[in-house]
Amino acid sequence: MAFITVNSNESIESALRRFKRKVISEEIIKDLKKHAHFIPPGQKAKLKSVNARKRNRRRFRQMRPTGTNPARPASPQNK
């Protein structure tokens, strides 16, 4: 739970901004959305697998050199 103390000379707007930042940093909204509805164990496993594939694809895309396709060998231009 996010708690802030409002100082005596602090405006409501700045206190609200501080509260919003604290909520975001503690990931309260993310957790609330995660627990908003029930996900069956089978769907949860599929979702975990899909997220892992996305993560790996992103990681290997950054490692792969640009301009060449490692899956296709270079074809000779002059025969």
C-alpha positions as CSV (number, residue, x, y, z in Angstrom):
1,M,0.0,0.0,0.0
2,A,1.3,3.4,-0.9
3,F,1.3,6.0,1.8
4,I,2.6,9.5,1.7
5,T,2.6,12.3,4.3
6,V,1.4,15.7,3.1
7,N,3.6,18.5,4.4
8,S,1.9,21.6,5.9
9,N,3.1,23.9,3.2
10,E,2.7,21.4,0.3
11,S,-0.1,21.8,-2.3
12,I,-2.5,19.0,-3.0
13,E,-1.3,18.8,-6.7
14,S,2.3,18.1,-5.7
15,A,1.2,15.6,-3.0
16,L,-1.0,13.8,-5.7
17,R,2.0,13.8,-8.1
18,R,4.2,12.2,-5.4
19,F,1.5,9.6,-4.6
20,K,1.1,8.7,-8.3
21,R,4.9,8.3,-8.6
22,K,4.9,6.0,-5.6
23,V,2.1,3.9,-6.9
24,I,3.9,3.5,-10.2
25,S,7.2,2.6,-8.5
26,E,5.6,0.0,-6.3
27,E,3.8,-1.5,-9.3
28,I,0.5,-1.6,-7.6
29,I,-1.6,-1.0,-10.7
30,K,0.4,-3.7,-12.6
31,D,-0.3,-6.2,-9.8
32,L,-4.0,-5.2,-9.7
33,K,-4.4,-5.9,-13.4
34,K,-2.6,-9.2,-13.0
35,H,-5.1,-10.3,-10.4
36,A,-8.1,-8.8,-12.0
37,H,-9.4,-12.1,-13.4
38,F,-8.7,-15.8,-13.1
39,I,-6.3,-17.4,-15.6
40,P,-6.4,-21.2,-15.8
41,P,-3.1,-22.9,-15.2
42,G,-2.9,-24.2,-18.8
43,Q,-3.4,-20.6,-20.2
44,K,-0.9,-19.3,-17.7
45,A,1.7,-21.8,-19.0
46,K,1.0,-20.8,-22.6
47,L,1.3,-17.1,-21.8
48,K,4.6,-17.7,-20.0
49,S,5.9,-19.6,-23.0
50,V,4.8,-16.8,-25.4
51,N,6.5,-14.2,-23.3
52,A,9.7,-16.2,-23.2
53,R,9.7,-16.5,-27.0
54,K,9.2,-12.8,-27.3
55,R,12.0,-12.1,-24.9
56,N,14.4,-14.4,-26.6
57,R,13.5,-13.1,-30.1
58,R,14.3,-9.6,-28.9
59,R,17.5,-10.6,-27.3
60,F,18.8,-12.5,-30.4
61,R,17.7,-9.7,-32.7
62,Q,20.0,-7.4,-30.9
63,M,22.9,-9.9,-31.1
64,R,22.5,-10.7,-34.8
65,P,24.6,-8.6,-37.2
66,T,22.6,-6.4,-39.5
67,G,22.6,-6.7,-43.3
68,T,23.1,-10.5,-43.4
69,N,20.7,-13.3,-43.0
70,P,22.4,-16.2,-41.1
71,A,19.7,-18.7,-42.2
72,R,20.5,-18.3,-45.9
73,P,24.0,-18.8,-47.2
74,A,25.3,-16.1,-49.6
75,S,24.8,-17.1,-53.2
76,P,27.6,-16.5,-55.8
77,Q,26.8,-13.6,-58.0
78,N,29.1,-14.4,-60.9
79,K,29.1,-18.0,-62.3
